[in-house]
Structures are given as C-alpha cells and as structure tokens.
Amino acid sequence: IKHKFHYNSIMQLNGRINDSLCSSYTYLTLAFFFDRADVALPGFHKFLMEASNKEKENAIKLMKYMNKRGGWFKLRRIVAEEREWKNGLDVLKFMLEHEKFMNANFLYTHQVANSVGDGHLTYFVEEEFLEPRVEFIKKLANYISNLKSFTTDYNLGEYILDDEL
C-alpha cells in the first residue's frame, strides 16, 4: 500500500531502474567484446560480467523497493552504447564516465527524496547505491591510472591488469 511515497520519488526510481538495466545491457555487450577470439582478455570479460550482473541486481532491488513502498514501475526500451571499442583503457574510460553519470542520477534521486521528506528512500539510496558506486568509481580510476602508467608498452600493462581482474 502506498504511504508517503511521493510521485516525484516514484518517477526518479523508474528512471534509475531503466538506467540500471541499460547499464547491465551495455556492460554485457562489453564483456563479450573482451571474449572475442581477436581480443581474448578473460579478466576484462569476467570484470564486465560482474558489473553487468551488479547493475541487473540493482534494477531488481529497485523494483522490489517500489513494490514494497506501493509504487509502480514501467520498463522502457533498453538502449546500449553503440560504438567501436579499441582496448581495455578505452572501455575503462567509458565506464568511468558512465558511472559518474549514474552517480549523478542517484544523487539527484537522493535530493528529490530529501526534498519531499522521504527519509526511508534517502537512506536506501545512500546505502544501496551511492556508497557502492563511489567505491566502484575509485576502482575504475585506479585501473585507468595503472594502465596509463605503461607508456612504453601498453599491451603489457593491459595483459597485467587483465590477469589481476
């Protein structure tokens, strides 16, 4: 039953559900880029599969939350990033920018929840989405810095990072 669950909060969560599903789909596409025979980076494949699964779990978590609070959701068409990928650094840079965008969207959702006095949603967004995403952004930035440090032999750096992933 819906109780003190503002329409603006419901609309924000609908957006985050769809954002998470699009992210999952995009990361799945990227995972299989690294699984191709001409790319063959199994660590990147595994890392992106985990990222894809996490985004799908986030979408499900949001849908369950909506049902618990008496809201509703409407799934939109999933749109994935369509472009040619060069290498691991290219993908990690894309992921970093994408995660910053996702974080900004969740920050806005948090702001909307706070503005309508929805402490439950504010806490939920902070704990379940903002904190983990900030940690993931830091991890991506570290990976990018590590890869950039291999100025003379990028392929070696990519191989080493792939092995660590």
N, C-alpha and C positions, 0 to 999 in steps of 0.2 A: 504494500500500500504506500502510495506517495505521501510523504510527510516532510514539509520544509525542504523540498528538493526543487530549487528554482529552475525555471525554464532555461535561463542562460547557462546554468551549470550543465544541464542535460545536453544542450546543443554543443557546448565545449567538449564534453565527453564523447559525443558522437564523432566529432572531428578527430579526437585522439584515437578512437577505435579505428577509424579509417586510416589515419596516419600510420598506426602501428601495423595494420595489415599491408599497406603499401610498402612499408619498410621491410617487413618479412619477405614479401614477394621479391623486392629488389635485391635483398641480401641473398636470397635463394638463387636468383639469377647469377649473381656474382660468385657464389660458391661453386656453381657448375662451370663458370669461366675458368676457375683455377683447377677444375677436374679434367679439363680437356687434355688430350694427349700432347698437343703442341705447347701447353703451358705447364702442366704437371707439377703443381705446388700443393701437396696434400695438407700441409699445415694451414695454409690460407683457406683451402676448401673447408677444413674442419672448423676453423675460426668463424667463417662466414655462415656455415650451417648452424653453429651455436647462436650467432647473432640473429639469424632468421628465426630460429625456434624461440628465442627470448622475446622477439617482437610479437610473434604469434601468441605466446603466453601472456604478454602484456595486453593484447587485444581481448583475449578471453577473460583475463582478470577484470578489465574494464566492463565487459558485457555482464559478468556476474555481479559486479558492483551496481551497475544500472538496474538490474533485476531486483537486487536486494533493496535498493532505495526507492523502487517503484517508478523508475524512469523507463524510457524506451530507446531503442536504437534502430537506425536504418543504415544498412550497409550500402556503400556506394561502389561504383566501379573501381577496381584496383588498377592503379597506373604505376608502372615501373619505369625506372630510369632507362632510357634507350640511348646508348652511345657505345662507342668502341673503347675498350679498356686496353691500356698499354702494359701495365705491370702492377705489382703489389703496391708501390708507392702511389700510383695514380688512384687505385681503389681506396687505399687508406685515407688519402686526402679527401676524396669524395665522401667517405664515411664520416670523417671528422666534421666536415661542413654540414652534412645531413644530420648528424647527432646534435650539433649546435642548434640547427633549425628545430629539431624535435624538442630539445630542451627549452627553447624559447616558447614553443607552443604550450608545453606543460607549465611553464612559468606563468603564461597568460591565463591558462585554466585555473591555476592556483590563485591568481589575482582576482579572477571573476568569482571564485568560490569565497574568497575572503571578503569581497565587496558585498556579497549577499548574506554574509554571516554564517556560512556553512562550514563550521569548524571540522566536522567529520570529513568532508571532501578535501578540505585544506590539508588535513593530516594525512589522508590517504594518498594524495598526490605527492606530498613531500617524501613520505616514507617509501612508497612503492615505485615512484618514477623519477623524482628529481635527484635524490641521493644516488641511486644506482647509475643514473645517466651521467652525472658529473664524474663518477669514478671511471665509467667507460670512456668518456671524452679524454680524460687524463691518460688512460691506457693507450688510446689511439695516438695521442700526441707523442707519447714516449716511443711508440713503434715508428712513427714518422721521423722523429729525431734520430733514432738508431739507423734507419735506412739512409737518411741524408748524410750521415757521417761516413758512409762508404763512397767517397767522392771518386776514387780511382777505380774501384771495382764494384759497381752497383750489383751485378749479378751475384757476387759472393755474399754481399750483405743481404740480398733477398733470400738466398739459399739458407743463410744462418738464421734469419728471422723465421722463415718457413719451418725450419727444424724446431725452433722454440715454441711456435704456435701449436 
